[in-house]
Amino acid sequence: MDKKKERFPNALEALMLFVALYMAEYVVGAALYDVRGALSMEPRDLAGMIMVLANGLIFTAVMHYKGLSYRALFHSSPASASATVLMVFPAVALTLPLIFMAMSMLDAAMLMLFPMTSQEHALFANMKADSVGMIVVICVLAPVLEEMLFRGIILRSFLGQYPKWAAILASAGLFGFAHMNIYQYVGAVIIGVFLGWLYERTKSLLPCIGLHAAYNTMCVAQEWSDVREAREGLPEFASSSWLFAMLAGAAGAAFLYRVLHVPAARRGR
């Protein structure tokens, strides 16, 4: 692969890639707006279709430019995909309760520090998973497409140009910025750092997509429960839940570090 193409995008080009993606979503959304009646769909239920088509246009162009196959994008590790899944997924699952509870506390703290305006309330209301289409978007499409972009294309390129932690932090910062609101920014950056480290160690999007999808699904399940009916104050979790989450999280993190502290290339050999 050409060296210049292999290192695309750099930091500035990644920002331009965001602009191109949002423009593609706007164009696709405008094109589908007039046919929504024939499809018997509300505008917000078209979100999944718009996301897939817009991302497909951008990914096709970028992958063609870089000469990168989708197989290499999803899993470029010398270790087999099945071995990576069997080795990493159980440990990642152990960290999920602690990540979810900690992020729930952080989200509530952000809301207390920066109360939402009526416009922001309306914006988040439109993002609620109150239909099958929105559940598919949040729990399936968003994790796959976002991991393809932020870890598979951006972080993959950054790791070839910048020091490891600079690359991971920069890609996590862009991941947070892409959410376009302060309430999700900090949490997205924190989770983005973990996902970035996971990708750098495994050279595979599979565990990243699994963690991202599972976390989003837990958020949707919490949204549907009675626990978050009133979004005022910090969520109340039982002491036993915190104890379990911390013990499970510590075990999962220790196992991940033990298994993944050696880079993927050396583990493959």
C-alpha positions, 0 to 999 in steps of 0.5 A: 500500500502507498505510504501516503494512502496508508497514513490517511487520515491524519488529524486534520484529514480526520476532521475533514472526514467528519465534515464529509460524513455529515454532508453525506448524511444531509444529502442522503436524508434530503434525498429520502425525505420525499419518499418517506411517505411511500415507505410509511416511515417517520423522518426519525425512523429513517435515521438507520437507513440514512446512517447506513447509506451515508457511511457506506458512501464515505467508507467505500471511497476511503477504503478504495483510496487506501486499498483496504479490504473490509476483512482487513478493516475488521480483523487485521490481527495475526491471531484468528478472529474466533480466538480473539473473540473467545479470549477477549469477550468474556473479560470485556463482559466482566468490565461492563457492569462497572463501566455502565454504572460509572458512566450512569453516575457521570451522565447524571453529574453532567446533567446536574452541572449543566441543566438542559435547555428546552431545545436540548430536551427536545433533541434527546427526546428525538434520540430515544429508543422508543421504536424498533428502528431506533433500537436497531440504530442505537444497539446495532448500526451505531456500534458497527459504523462508529467502530469502523470509522473511529477505530478501524480507519482513524485510530488505525491510521493515527497509530502509524503516525503518532505515539500510541497514547497520543493516537488513542487519546486523539481518536477518543477526543474525536469520538467524543466530539462526534456526539455533538453535545457536552452531556455525552462528550466526557463519557464518550472520551473515556469509553473511547480511550478503553476501546482505543486501547482494546483495538491497539492491543487486539488489532480487531474491531470485533471486541470493540463492536461487542463492547460498544453494542453491549453498552448501548443496549444496557443504556437502552434497557435502563431507559426503558426501566423505571429507574431513569423515569426522573433524570434528576439527581444521581442514580441509586445503585445498591452497595451490593451492585457496586461491590459486584461491579468492582470485583467483576471489573477488576477481574476483567481488567486484570485478565485483559491486561495479562492477556493483551499486554503483549502486542497482537503481532507478537502474540500471533507469532 
